Amino acid sequence: MGIVSCPFACNSYNESQSPSNHLHSDSISLSSQPSLPSVPSLTSQLSFHHHHRLQHHQQQELSSTTHCQCISTLKGHSSYVFSLVLAGKFLCSGSSDEEIRVWPRYSPIAAADADAQEPSLTNNVVSVGKGAVKSLVVSGDQLFSAHQDHKIRVWRIYNEETHQGKYRYRRLATLPTLSDRVMRFLPPKNHVQVRRHKRCTWVHHVDTISALALSRDGSRLYSVSWDRTLKIWRTSDFKCLESVGSAHDDAINALALSNDGFVFTGSADKKIKVWSKLPADKKHSLVATLEKHQSAVNALALSTDGSVLYSGACDRSIIVWEKENGGGADGGGGGQMVVVGALRGHTKAILCLAVVSDLVCSGSADKTVRIWRRGVEKSYSCLAVLEGHRGPIKCLTASTAAYVNTTNSSVTCYQLYSGSLDCDIKVWQLLVPLL
């Protein structure tokens, strides 16, 4: 892996490689469309030719201060890796062939050793379910998985290995639960029209569940689907508390949840919507619609403090939104976000985003991961371009990691995990100087 210069050519990804039988949203998310000339770049105010001349010097300067390397490639999945989440000592991954796998996490110091052992690839399959695993989230010892078969499954994965090397796990529930379905079945008011001649209760998703998010205290689970709905579940008893029907005009692909209660949804209808529920309200209501992308929105991520929203789309740009006038969670402008600019460099659609500390990580159909750093006065720099995957990058997760460097204490170590349509998971170590 090395830091490479930014290519500027734009090529379309072959949509026939889409893994889903429901090609609509998957094929759209992999397509590449023109960038957004109306949004200023936050990474460079230079002209193309001036930027091109300075690129080599800038990359040399960056490579001397930021060190990145691929410390492991996790092989085991036989199909596209769609989702990743960190769970204590483990990394959990979900794939298009319905598998959920659990991998032991590395110590970055041990992993940097050329003789380090690869994680065990045997007996790490938790589940072979029904439908591709589109999203994973963790709360305590519970793992929630979103599937293409319209269901959410809840697992307990024990944070240890048995003496036989097998991971201990147990399925706790499938959402909506049987009791929830039975309770909602009889009253006619609970039934909604889902197709021309089909009705079902509002607790059901009726298409692929594309993303999950958990409230800060873990008491609420949020789900979005290609059926254009947003649903909220109580994690104590897995009851569906609320469903926002027709939340978008097309499939919902992305979800982000701020600590102050705002819910952000991104859709193939090119819009990002912001939802909130005041203490006196029974349901979430729409507080803002963010319209700047000219193509399907595939990914959303929030800064650690929730003041900045990043959105990635098929237009190859990551738009940076910031809270207007620092509005709060009382509805006084907290959901209002304004565009401050875009991060450009990827040559194909943005498929996933992850935020850790002041770093923004982006994965693209161009088979690369980019590491961006937020600086002072809303400026951003691209610290590295990670190459090595042989297919589009579909999911990312990252964390800080312990690192001992006796010669330089002014370095922060991060571990980044990337999942790809090449069926591999790569583990990256990033050593980034403190600002």
C-alpha positions in Angstrom: 0.0 0.0 0.0 1.2 3.5 -0.7 0.0 7.0 -1.1 -0.9 7.6 -4.7 -1.8 10.6 -6.7 -5.4 11.4 -7.5 -6.6 10.1 -10.9 -9.1 12.4 -12.6 -10.6 10.1 -15.2 -14.2 8.9 -14.6 -15.3 5.5 -15.5 -18.6 3.7 -14.9 -18.7 0.5 -12.9 -20.3 -2.5 -14.5 -23.7 -2.7 -13.0 -24.2 -6.3 -14.0 -21.9 -7.2 -11.1 -24.6 -6.1 -8.6 -25.1 -8.9 -6.0 -28.7 -8.4 -5.4 -31.8 -9.8 -7.1 -33.4 -6.5 -6.4 -31.1 -4.6 -8.7 -32.7 -1.2 -8.2 -30.8 0.3 -5.3 -27.6 -1.8 -5.6 -27.0 -1.0 -9.2 -27.7 2.7 -8.7 -25.3 2.9 -5.8 -22.5 1.5 -7.9 -23.0 3.8 -10.9 -20.9 6.9 -11.3 -22.2 10.3 -12.3 -20.8 13.7 -12.8 -19.5 15.6 -9.8 -21.1 18.7 -8.4 -19.6 21.9 -9.9 -21.8 24.1 -7.8 -20.3 23.0 -4.6 -16.8 24.4 -3.8 -14.0 22.0 -2.9 -12.7 22.0 0.7 -9.5 20.3 -0.2 -8.0 22.7 -2.8 -8.8 26.1 -4.2 -6.3 25.5 -7.0 -7.0 25.2 -10.7 -6.7 21.7 -12.2 -3.4 22.4 -13.9 -1.9 24.1 -10.8 -3.1 21.3 -8.6 -1.7 18.7 -11.0 1.8 20.4 -10.9 1.9 20.5 -7.1 0.5 17.0 -6.6 3.7 15.1 -6.5 5.3 17.5 -4.0 2.2 17.5 -1.8 2.0 13.7 -1.8 5.7 13.4 -0.8 5.1 15.8 2.1 2.0 13.8 3.3 3.8 10.4 3.0 6.6 11.7 5.2 4.2 12.5 8.1 1.3 10.0 7.7 2.2 6.3 7.6 -0.4 3.8 6.4 -0.1 0.1 5.8 -2.3 -3.0 5.3 -1.4 -5.2 8.2 -3.8 -8.1 7.3 -6.2 -9.4 4.7 -9.0 -11.5 6.2 -10.2 -14.2 3.8 -13.1 -16.5 4.5 -16.1 -14.9 2.9 -17.0 -16.4 -0.5 -19.2 -13.5 -1.5 -19.4 -9.7 -1.3 -18.7 -8.1 2.1 -21.5 -5.7 2.8 -21.2 -4.8 6.5 -18.7 -4.4 9.3 -18.9 -3.5 13.0 -16.5 -3.6 15.9 -17.7 -5.6 18.9 -15.3 -5.5 21.8 -12.4 -7.9 21.1 -14.0 -8.9 17.8 -14.8 -7.7 14.3 -18.1 -8.8 12.9 -18.8 -9.0 9.1 -21.8 -9.7 7.0 -21.9 -10.8 3.4 -24.2 -11.1 0.4 -24.4 -14.9 0.8 -26.2 -14.5 4.2 -23.1 -15.1 6.4 -22.1 -13.3 9.6 -18.6 -14.0 10.6 -16.6 -13.1 13.8 -12.9 -12.3 13.7 -10.5 -11.6 16.5 -9.1 -8.1 16.5 -5.4 -7.5 16.2 -3.0 -5.7 18.5 -1.5 -3.1 16.1 2.0 -3.8 17.5 1.7 -7.5 17.1 0.1 -7.1 13.7 3.0 -4.9 12.5 5.3 -7.9 13.0 5.9 -9.6 9.7 5.6 -13.0 11.5 2.3 -12.2 13.1 -0.3 -15.0 12.8 -3.4 -14.5 10.7 -6.7 -14.6 12.7 -8.3 -18.0 12.8 -10.4 -18.6 9.8 -12.1 -21.7 11.1 -15.3 -21.9 13.0 -15.9 -18.2 12.9 -19.3 -18.4 11.1 -22.1 -17.1 13.4 -25.0 -17.4 11.1 -26.1 -18.4 7.6 -29.5 -16.7 7.5 -31.9 -15.7 4.9 -30.9 -12.7 2.7 -27.7 -10.7 2.4 -26.5 -9.0 5.5 -26.8 -5.3 4.7 -25.9 -3.7 8.1 -24.6 -4.6 11.5 -24.7 -2.6 14.8 -23.6 -3.6 18.3 -25.0 -2.7 21.8 -23.3 -4.3 24.7 -23.2 -8.0 24.0 -26.0 -7.8 21.4 -25.5 -7.8 17.7 -28.2 -6.5 15.4 -28.2 -7.6 11.7 -30.3 -6.2 8.9 -31.1 -8.5 6.0 -32.3 -8.5 2.5 -35.2 -10.8 3.5 -36.8 -7.8 5.2 -35.9 -9.0 8.8 -33.8 -7.8 11.6 -32.0 -10.5 13.7 -30.7 -10.1 17.2 -27.7 -12.1 18.4 -25.8 -12.5 21.6 -22.1 -13.0 20.9 -20.1 -13.9 24.0 -16.8 -12.0 24.2 -14.7 -15.2 24.5 -13.8 -18.4 22.7 -14.6 -21.9 23.8 -11.8 -24.4 24.3 -12.7 -25.8 20.9 -12.0 -22.5 19.2 -15.7 -21.8 18.3 -17.3 -18.5 19.1 -20.3 -18.7 21.5 -23.4 -17.0 20.1 -27.2 -17.3 20.3 -30.0 -15.8 18.3 -32.3 -13.9 20.7 -35.0 -12.6 18.3 -36.1 -11.9 14.8 -37.9 -8.6 14.2 -40.7 -8.0 14.0 -41.3 -10.6 16.7 -44.2 -13.0 16.7 -45.9 -11.3 19.6 -45.6 -7.9 17.8 -47.1 -9.3 14.6 -50.0 -11.0 16.4 -50.8 -8.0 18.5 -50.9 -5.7 15.5 -52.7 -8.2 13.2 -56.4 -7.8 14.2 -57.0 -4.0 14.4 -57.6 -2.8 10.8 -55.9 0.5 11.7 -52.6 -1.3 11.9 -52.7 -2.5 8.3 -51.1 -0.6 5.5 -51.1 -1.0 1.7 -47.7 -2.2 0.6 -48.6 -3.2 -3.0 -51.5 -3.0 -5.3 -53.2 -6.1 -3.9 -51.3 -6.7 -0.7 -51.6 -5.3 2.8 -49.6 -6.0 6.0 -49.2 -4.6 9.5 -47.0 -1.5 9.8 -44.4 -3.3 11.9 -43.2 -5.1 8.8 -40.5 -3.9 6.4 -41.5 -5.2 3.0 -38.1 -4.8 1.2 -34.4 -5.0 1.9 -33.4 -3.4 5.2 -30.5 -1.2 4.2 -29.1 0.4 7.4 -29.4 0.3 11.2 -28.4 2.7 13.9 -28.6 2.7 17.7 -29.5 5.6 20.1 -26.7 6.7 22.4 -28.1 4.8 25.4 -28.8 1.7 23.3 -32.6 1.8 24.1 -33.8 2.4 20.6 -32.9 0.7 17.3 -33.6 2.6 14.1 -33.9 0.9 10.7 -34.4 2.1 7.1 -35.4 0.1 4.1 -35.7 0.1 0.3 -39.4 0.1 1.1 -39.0 3.9 1.9 -39.8 3.6 5.6 -38.0 4.5 8.8 -38.8 2.3 11.8 -38.0 2.6 15.5 -37.7 -0.4 17.8 -37.3 -0.7 21.6 -34.3 -2.9 22.4 -35.5 -4.1 25.8 -38.4 -6.1 24.3 -37.8 -5.7 20.5 -41.2 -4.0 20.1 -41.7 -1.8 17.0 -42.7 1.6 18.4 -43.1 3.7 15.3 -43.0 3.6 11.5 -42.6 6.6 9.3 -44.2 5.6 6.0 -43.1 7.1 2.7 -40.2 8.8 4.3 -38.7 9.2 0.9 -39.7 9.0 -2.7 -37.3 6.1 -3.4 -35.2 3.5 -1.6 -33.5 4.6 1.6 -29.8 3.6 1.5 -28.3 5.4 4.6 -28.9 6.3 8.2 -27.2 8.4 10.8 -28.2 9.3 14.3 -26.9 12.3 16.3 -26.5 12.2 20.1 -29.1 15.0 20.4 -31.8 12.9 18.8 -31.8 14.0 15.1 -32.2 11.2 12.6 -30.7 11.6 9.1 -31.8 9.4 6.2 -30.2 9.3 2.7 -32.1 8.0 -0.3 -31.9 7.1 -4.0 -34.3 10.1 -4.5 -31.1 12.3 -4.1 -32.3 13.8 -0.8 -31.2 13.7 2.8 -34.0 14.2 5.3 -33.7 15.2 8.9 -36.2 13.8 11.5 -36.8 14.7 15.1 -39.2 13.9 17.9 -39.8 16.5 20.7 -40.6 15.1 24.2 -44.2 16.1 23.8 -44.6 14.4 20.4 -45.7 10.8 19.8 -44.0 10.5 16.5 -41.0 11.7 14.6 -41.6 14.6 12.2 -39.6 16.0 9.3 -37.6 19.1 10.3 -35.4 19.6 7.2 -34.7 18.3 3.7 -31.2 18.6 2.4 -31.0 18.8 -1.4 -27.6 19.3 -3.0 -26.7 15.9 -4.4 -27.7 15.2 -8.0 -27.6 11.5 -7.7 -28.5 8.7 -5.2 -27.2 9.2 -1.7 -25.4 6.0 -0.6 -23.7 6.9 2.7 -24.0 9.2 5.7 -21.7 9.8 8.7 -21.6 12.3 11.6 -18.6 13.9 13.2 -17.9 12.9 16.8 -19.7 16.0 18.2 -22.6 15.7 15.8 -22.1 19.2 14.3 -20.9 18.0 10.9 -22.7 15.6 8.5 -20.9 13.9 5.7 -22.8 12.5 2.7 -21.5 10.4 -0.1 -23.3 9.8 -3.4 -22.9 8.5 -7.0 -21.7 12.0 -8.0 -18.2 11.0 -6.6 -18.4 13.9 -4.0 -18.6 13.9 -0.3 -20.6 16.9 0.7 -19.8 18.5 4.1 -22.8 19.9 6.0 -22.6 21.9 9.2 -25.2 22.9 11.8 -26.6 26.4 11.1 -26.0 28.8 14.0 -25.3 25.8 16.3 -29.0 25.0 16.8 -29.9 22.6 19.6 -32.0 19.6 20.1 -35.1 21.6 21.1 -36.1 22.0 17.5 -34.7 25.5 17.3 -32.8 25.0 14.1 -30.9 21.9 15.3 -31.9 20.0 12.2 -30.9 22.8 9.8 -27.7 22.0 8.0 -25.9 24.1 5.5 -23.3 23.1 2.8 -19.8 24.2 3.4 -18.2 22.4 0.6 -17.2 19.0 -0.9 -14.3 16.5 -0.6 -13.2 15.4 -4.1 -10.7 12.9 -5.3 -12.6 9.6 -5.8 -13.2 8.8 -9.4 -16.4 6.7 -8.9 -19.4 6.6 -6.6 -18.9 7.0 -2.9 -20.3 3.8 -1.2 -19.5 4.1 2.5 -18.2 6.5 5.1 -16.7 6.2 8.6 -15.6 8.9 11.1 -13.1 8.4 13.9 -11.7 11.4 15.8 -11.0 14.1 13.3 -10.6 11.7 10.4 -13.2 10.9 7.7 -12.7 7.7 5.8 -14.5 7.1 2.5 -14.8 4.0 0.4 -15.6 4.0 -3.3 -16.5 2.0 -6.4 -13.1 3.1 -7.6 -11.6 0.3 -5.3 -9.8 2.8 -3.0 -10.2 4.1 0.5 -9.4 7.8 1.2 -8.4 9.2 4.5 -9.4 12.9 5.0 -8.5 15.1 8.0 -10.6 18.0 9.2 -8.3 20.9 10.0 -8.9 24.5 11.1 -11.3 26.9 9.4 -13.3 24.1 7.7 -10.3 23.0 5.7 -9.7 19.3 4.9 -6.6 17.4 3.6 -6.4 14.0 2.0 -3.9 12.2 4.1 -3.7 9.0 2.2 -5.3 6.8 -0.6 -5.4 3.2 0.4 -5.1 0.8 -2.5 -5.1 -3.0 -2.6 -8.7 -4.1 -2.9 -9.8 -5.7 -6.3 -13.4 -4.5 -6.1 -15.5 -1.6 -4.9 -15.3 -0.8 -1.2 -18.8 -1.4 0.4 -18.2 -0.9 4.1 -15.8 0.7 6.6 -15.3 0.8 10.3 -12.5 2.4 12.3 -11.2 3.0 15.9 -8.2 4.4 17.7 -5.7 1.9 18.8 -2.9 1.7 21.4 0.5 2.3 20.0 3.9 2.6 21.6 6.6 4.6 19.8 9.5 5.5 21.9 11.0 7.8 19.3 7.8 9.9 18.7 5.0 10.4 21.1 3.1 12.8 18.9 1.4 10.2 16.8 -2.1 8.7 17.0 -2.6 5.2 15.8 -5.9 4.1 14.1 -7.1 0.8 12.8 -9.4 0.8 9.8 -11.3 -2.2 8.4 -12.5 -2.2 4.8 -14.9 -4.7 3.3 -15.1 -5.1 -0.5 -17.0 -6.7 -3.3 -13.8 -8.7 -3.9 -14.9 -10.8 -0.8 -11.9 -9.7 1.3 -11.6 -7.6 4.5 -8.4 -5.6 4.9 -7.0 -4.3 8.1 -5.1 -1.0 7.9 -2.9 0.7 10.4 -2.7 4.5 10.2 -0.1 6.5 12.1 -1.2 10.1 12.0 0.7 13.1 13.5 -1.1 15.2 16.1 -2.2 18.6 14.9 
